[in-house]
Amino acid sequence: MDFKDYYDILGVTPDSDTKAIKTAYRKLARKYHPDMNSDEGAEDKFKEAAEAYEVLKATERRAEYDELRQYGGAKGGGFEPPPGWQGSSGAGTAESSHFGGDYSDFFNSMFTGGAGGGRKQRSGVRGQDAELEMPVLLEETLAETSKRVEYRIPVFKNGQVIETKKSLDVKIPAGVKDGERIRLRGQGGAGQGEGPNGDLYLHIRLVPHPLFDIEAHNLVVTVPLAPWEAALGTKITVPTLSGKINLTIAPNSQPGQRLRIKGKGLPTKTGSGDLYALLKVVMPVKTSDEVQELWRSLADKADFDPRENWGNAS
């Protein structure tokens, strides 16, 4: 059975909203409807577009489909659903009625429980869900990555419950957030009888980074400066998750000042967050007598009182 990329069929992206999906479907329906287009293959394209819309227009069914894509179906070729998969029942009756519900094998298998329509009722006990914390490095959020997880699940054998070790390669999508939960259907404990398997829930935990603090999808890096660098300005190299960049420090920069570096934060569904360089003036731990004398000379010549406005505080 071949996987069907419904987003590609409609010419939309996975982050398209319902309005964009509906607009794309209507455009294709007008173009390929059998009453308006007698070209060979037009009716098949109309049916394909209607099937795609039938899945993507409904929030619950679209969420199920997105789980299938994450499982690996979007790569094409032969496709098998996750163990224990049960899609939503019923195919809807809106646009699908135009062609009598003539759905593909993929649709019937994934969303109606087989070509006969409707889900087969299972007798038995559903398997136990498994919960697992998944540590993810900040660098690993920049692109989809595959990580191997190992966990234990209960298995019924000879009338007894035993724990068995299971390993699984899991796809972690780009842009995952701390605390986000990823559901993997059928990867939990085995069901009894005809009961479905339980699910595996991965709880994402972003590993603290030695350089970057997290503020939503933004990152903050503390940039230490010598007093003369803050006073005179300088050019420095700043680390980011994807490499180093050059940053210009303006003269008379203030401690605590934040410089925005656009697009160098954590990825989001619509782009990327920003990186903020937090300036911190650092004094030398030890100085020579000559340097001390220079500081005294500067203090005498500089017309500056950092506590000038204290007396105005209410």
C-alpha angles and dihedrals in degrees: 000000000000122000115242118218100210093182091057091046091057093039094239135119127247090253094053114123125237093263093056091047092051092048092050092049094049091050092053093042091056091047099049105026109132091232091058104031124044096176117127110267095017093110092051090052090049091052091047092051092047091051091050091050091047089061101038099043093066117072097215096044092045090052089053090049092049088055089055091051091050089050088063108269095122091074091076131225124081112358134196122184121238115279111276094018115168117177127196119287124242129035101231126244107235116090091356091071089070090077101025098258093294095168129176124255088253093057094045093049097045104037110020104038096249140332091296090066129239128055120285110242112240125213117210141056123305115240123253119268119239125219122203135172113228116202111211126187117227090241089057092061092066094079139005109286136185119228130181117231128191123199142151126250132183116253127190111229127167091345093308134102115235131171118240131189118243131187126197138178106229128195111225110200121228116264099030114166132220109271094019115142123219119198121210110191118226096003095110130079120330118261123238120244108340092337115128123250119262122250133253117232118200116201109204116225116183109219113236111255122222092226110025133064119200126234106176102294093341127092129213123205122186112228115201115213133186113237092250091050090055091045100044101028126237146189118252140174115247125196121233131179090261100041140296128311135189118250128191117220111206121224115270093022113173129232109254092028114139121216115200119226105191121226098004097106130086119313121258133188090265102036134302138309123241135260118231120203107212110205118223123180111218122197120216112257094222132022134184124242089256092055091046089055091052090053090052091050090050091049090053095048101038115091095212135122112180090195096050095117098044092097090056094059113115 
